[in-house]
Amino acid sequence: MHAAQTLLSFGSLFGAATTLPGCGEVNVFYTGLPGRHNYVTQQGYDPVLTEAQIFNHTRELREAGYNVRAVWRGPEIPGSKLSEHMKDTHWHAAGIGFGVRGSSISDVITLFEETIDIYRKEAPDAKFVFNYNPLTFLWSVKRYFPLSSDCKDQPGKDLLIDRYTFNRTYHGISLSKQWQAWETAHFFRVKSIVDHPNVGARLISYGCNNGDPSTLNCTTTCNNATLMYNSPENLWNCMTLATLGMLVGPGNDTINKGSEMKMDEIFHFGTVEKFNRLNVFRTVRDCAWASCSDSTYGHCTGSLQRFKCNPVSPTNIESFGNVMAKPYCQAASAGIDLDIAGQGIVSAYIIQLVLVLFLSICFKLTTSWIRTFGRISSSFQKGSSFRETFNQWQTRLSQTRFANATSAAMRDFQESQALFAATISITAIVTFDGGNRAGLANMLTLFSWMFNHRILQGLITAGMYPVLMAQLVMHRAGQRRFYTLFFVVLSWVLMTIITEFQDFNAAEFEQHLKQVSNVGACGNMPGPMSFCQGIKDRDSYEFFALTLASRFAVHIIISCLIIDWAIHFANNRHSGGKIKYAQIGGETRSLFAFAETKGIKLFLGIFWATVELLTVSLIFIGLWELVELLDMHQADGGLSTWGFGQLVAVAIWFPIMIKFISLNIVGPKKEIKQLEQVQRPQALEMDWEQICGEPLKVMFQICADPITPLLTHFIDGH
């Protein structure tokens, strides 16, 4: 939230109904969308122009003699924050900007209604006023509260702000205010001031903190690279004053001396001309070059080459601002971690999805598809023998070596991938937990964190699809194993935590960067390359958009599996108890006997077939996006090396495939034992025939049971 002005004026408005208020006697509260908010852009307005107009015309309102507090917020800022800024002041007018009042966006309409409710509570006596564009703030107030004079001697604009509002997302990833502040200070501050000379260059009220709690000092802070790059607020103020110093000192621009003196009393920088002698841009230029020169972060854009040795001057400062605002970060590396999304890892997930499709087809073919096809065929030809014939074929196929191999491979595959999904999810939570730096050593930029976290969310979600598919076909075949279902549910819970509840801890990651991503030219602080983020808006970097958008389907499918297992478990328990205590000749009805009717069976069959088709469609979506991610490694000089860990990841599914092939060749263990018994010599049986002669039969009576009588006689001592 951006508080543009702090009020110091209190008191009632009118001494008498006929007396017009004087300058500084009317308190006005205004709110609306920030100029650069996403919803401003969605309504077709230029965000930069809108921000400038808002600033200029709220300043016009103050210069006309009104005390103004302007607080700009979007729907993501809770109403309690707005209420805090309205307390302890008697408001005479409360306004809402046209960007909120005239919007057709549902979230903004809700924001408008919420604001009205807050006004009624915090300013019950205030007159509600509305403008019809950013140029009519003064008109909206003056028509109800004309002043007794023109108030042209009122103080001018105030450059000071308490907070700055950042409300951007990158491909659905919410960017924290701290990181947007870093990005703006590094890349946009110079360009914004140069391109909009008529807009006040604002300073942050707690910037230029040099460690002295009693006073802020921009001269000391900006003359020391470590202090300047220690916080985004410090860098913001230093970049602002350095840009003004370059434009006003050697350049031809002018500055409001009254505002300059007022700011100097707070920030202690002298004049902007004097501040320019600190040569802050030399530090900024050296830091920017050193940061991009490290191949870990990418490379330096060619447009920055001219500033490697040449200083920033009034003639080229506009060019420098343009370079930092766009080309600089377009040369940044995405920083994708090979251990998370390398070619081997992605290939392993592709193999897993293809393997589950193959095994599911084989499993369904050997358990139900032939019988189902026979039922469908017989329904069109009454009295035909199709149904019985297909039932016989299904029975024969289910007893073959191929069917046994498929069933065994499916069980092993489900156990392996359920454990694999749970393990990967737990590791991901630990890695991207803000309080734990395990696994973050390879993430040296915010860009890298964003991409790796986004990719990992997509991989874990896509990795749930084969787990669900295997569990579905096993449930449909009557193989409801609690062991595998438990790990499926565990993986789902962990996936939900990662995709829905794991947030970015800006403070912890900033400390991590200061330890592993420090640049000497930047005072041993992270350089600008570490804060490149939303500038690199390429469609090819929109990872797993469909997979993450359709993750709600995972919740639906897992809920169906849990309900199915619970019903089956309850039915077995109930039926078992009934059978145990049933009277002889009595009937035992199932707890869910109604589900055994023809109509319900048909409905359930169609329902589960629909769930299976939904799961298959999700698998194909996952395959498509995984292949796209794999192609990205080859595009634009992408990653192409395979590490040891990636080879291991690909090989993880080989044992399942090898077992499936071997079982089809040599058969399962039971079949091998039966074959061994058939081929075993009959020597032992011949020996017993000789032993069981007539004399011994009479003496020991061992023909019927050759072992027990012998043991009895030996125990008796005979």
Sequence and secondary structure as in RCSB ss.txt:
>XXXX:A:sequence
MHAAQTLLSFGSLFGAATTLPGCGEVNVFYTGLPGRHNYVTQQGYDPVLTEAQIFNHTRELREAGYNVRAVWRGP
EIPGSKLSEHMKDTHWHAAGIGFGVRGSSISDVITLFEETIDIYRKEAPDAKFVFNYNPLTFLWSVKRYFPLSSD
CKDQPGKDLLIDRYTFNRTYHGISLSKQWQAWETAHFFRVKSIVDHPNVGARLISYGCNNGDPSTLNCTTTCNNA
TLMYNSPENLWNCMTLATLGMLVGPGNDTINKGSEMKMDEIFHFGTVEKFNRLNVFRTVRDCAWASCSDSTYGHC
TGSLQRFKCNPVSPTNIESFGNVMAKPYCQAASAGIDLDIAGQGIVSAYIIQLVLVLFLSICFKLTTSWIRTFGR
ISSSFQKGSSFRETFNQWQTRLSQTRFANATSAAMRDFQESQALFAATISITAIVTFDGGNRAGLANMLTLFSWM
FNHRILQGLITAGMYPVLMAQLVMHRAGQRRFYTLFFVVLSWVLMTIITEFQDFNAAEFEQHLKQVSNVGACGNM
PGPMSFCQGIKDRDSYEFFALTLASRFAVHIIISCLIIDWAIHFANNRHSGGKIKYAQIGGETRSLFAFAETKGI
KLFLGIFWATVELLTVSLIFIGLWELVELLDMHQADGGLSTWGFGQLVAVAIWFPIMIKFISLNIVGPKKEIKQL
EQVQRPQALEMDWEQICGEPLKVMFQICADPITPLLTHFIDGH
>XXXX:A:secstr
 EE       S S SSTTS   TT  EEEEEE  TT HHHHHTT  HHHHHHHHHHHHHHHHHTT EEEEEE  T
TS HHHHHHHHTTS  SEEEE HHHHT   HHHHHHHHHHHHHHHHH TT EEEE SSTT HHHHHHTTS  SS 
 TTS     EES      EETTEE  HHHHHHHIIIIIHHHHHHH TTS   EETT S  S TT   HHHHHTSH
HHHTT HHHHHHHHHHHHHHHHHTTSS    HHHHHHHHHHH    HHHHHTT HHHHHHHHHHHHHHSTTTB  
 GGGGGGTTS   TTTHHHHHHHHHTHHHHTB     HHHH HHHHHHHHHHHHHHHHHHHHHHIIIIIHHHHHH
HHHHHSTT SHHHHHHHHHHHHHTSHHHHHHHHHHHHHHHHHHHHHHHHHHHHHHHT TT  TT TT  SHHHHH
HHHHHHHHHHHHHHHHHHHHHHHHHHTT   HHHHHHHHHHHHHHHIIIII    HHHHHHHHHHHSEEGGGTSE
E GGGG  TT   GGG TTHHHHHTTHHHHHHHHHHHHHHHHHHHHHHHHHHHHHH  TT     TTGGGGSHHH
HHHHHHHHHHHHHHHHHHHHHHHHHHHHHHHHTTGGG      HHHHHHHHTTHHHHHHHHHHHHH  HHHHHHH
HHHHS  HHHHHHHHHT HHHHHHH  SSSSSHHHHHHHHTT 
